[in-house]
């Protein structure tokens, strides 16, 4: 999985523009949703990497760890996240 660099300053600028144009902050089409998606993916990626390191130390192999989920948010809406190396 190619890791993308997140440009927070660009996000803030775009979020401000979107909010001023009437886009909601939360929900399926909300301004916050892409940031939430990135935070969840980064968290799961880190957890997965640590888990796979532990399995390697113990001599276990439980696949490549690649998975994807549709996450429902209490902020409204959902986002599709994926983590792990698909190769």
N, C-alpha and C positions, 0 to 999 in steps of 0.2 A: 504494500500500500504506500503510495507516494505521500509523504508528509508535506502539508501545505503550511506556509508561513502565514500567520494571522496578523493582518495589519489593523491594530486596534484604533489608531488615529483615523484611518479611512472608515472603519466601522462607525465611529462616533460621528464623523461628518455625514455619512450616508444616513445614519439613524436620525440625526437632527433634521435632515432634509425630508425624510420619509414621514416623520412625525408632524412636521409643519404642513405637509401635503395632505394630512388626514389619515394616514395609515395607523392602525392600532398598535399599541405597545406590545400586547400579548395576544395569544391565540394562534391559530394555524397560519395566518398570513401576517402575524405580528412582526414588528421590527426586532424584538428580542429573540425570536425563535431561532434564527441562524446562529446567534451567539450561544444560546443554550445547547444547540446541537453540537457545536464545536467543543464546548466544555464537557459534555457527556462523552463524546467520542475520545477526547484526550484522556479523560479519567479511566475509561474502560480499556484504552490502549495501554496505559501505564499499569493497570492492574493485571492485564493479560500478560504483558512482558514479564512482570515479576513472577506470576504463576508458572509460566513456561520455564523460567530460570530455575525455579525450585524443582520442577519436574525433571529437568535435565540433570541437576545435581543428584537427584534420587534415582536416576536411571530409568525414569518412566517417560513414555511418549504417548500423549493422548491426542494426536493429530496436530494440525497446524494452528488451531485456535481461532481461525477466521470465522466470523459470524456476523449476522446482521439482525436488527430488531426494529420494530416500530414502537417508539416510546410515547406513551400518553403522559402529558404534562398537566399538573394541577393548575398551571397558568392558562390552560385552554389549548385545545388542538393537540397535535402530535407531530413528531418528526422521525424520520427514518435515519437510523445511525448504523454505521458498520465499523468494525475494528478488526485488527489482526492482519496478517499478511496472506492474501489469497493464493500466493504461489506455493 
